[in-house]
Amino acid sequence: MSIFLGIDVGGSGIKGAPVDLETGELVGDRLRIPTPAKSTPANVAAVVKEIIEAFEPVIGDAPVGLTIPAPVVHGVVTFIANLDQKWTGVNADKYFEEKLGRRISLVNDADAAGLAEVHFGAAKGNDGLVILTTLGTGIGSAIIHRGVLIPNAELGHLELDGHDAESRAASSIKDKEDLSYKTWATERLQPYYSHVEMLFSPDLFVVGGGVSKDWDKFGPLLKLNTPIVPATMRNRAGIVGAALFAKDSVEHPDPLVEHAV
């Protein structure tokens, strides 16, 4: 089977669609439902259930991939920033499986975007070490080596000038401090990407987040030995990456993940 449902849980909306993993294309229109104001696991599970039921005729009983804006370690959410704090410490894979009655695999949202870009987007065909960063409220990151995800990399929290890098270089900081694209690129992004390049010697950087649509205003200003390109999957990345993760979780199960079904 090549069709899996991917669901992308964000702070403002929960979006889902079946994905044909032969092509990376969505099978029909995506369904978006606002994230509950009280975004507890129980309330999010109710919305996810609604999305699954909408697409059941397409996906049958196939496993579902679900992104969240948090690290997920062997199915457990270790800490959470943009959803209700009741997520912290929850065995989320098992919890959602008990609630929804089917196999569910949760993945960090930046990790999902990285998978999507490697398989179908800007990094397709690159068999080396790819690092994706998402520039937004903070800096999300994903590390993929030869198509295999190294999960839960929090490269936005590397130290930069004595601070968390994302507190200096995220696109939200550019807006908050009213920095020009040139100043942001040369004084904030350049030191950050140079530092990551020194630490990892990647084969490719991919830059995502909403600001990537303005790539021409800042991307060419970055001077690195590593090629650096904008992401291409846009708002499909989370959904497609979640579906990819669900498929991979079936083919290569994590022995440390406790499942309910």
Secondary structure, 3 states (H helix, E strand, C coil): CCEEEEEEECCCEEEEEEEECCCCEECCCCEEEECCCCCCHHHHHHHHHHHHHHHHHHHCCCCEEEEECCCEECCEECCCCCCCHHHCCCEHHHHHHHHHCCCEEEEEHHHHHHHHHHHHCCCCCCCCEEEEEEECCCEEEEEEECCEEECCCCHHHCEECCEECHHHHCHHHHHHCCCCHHHHHHHHHHHHHHHHHHHHCCCEEEEECHHHHHHHHHHHHCCCCCCEEECCCHHHHHHHHHHHHHHHHHHCCCCCCCCCC
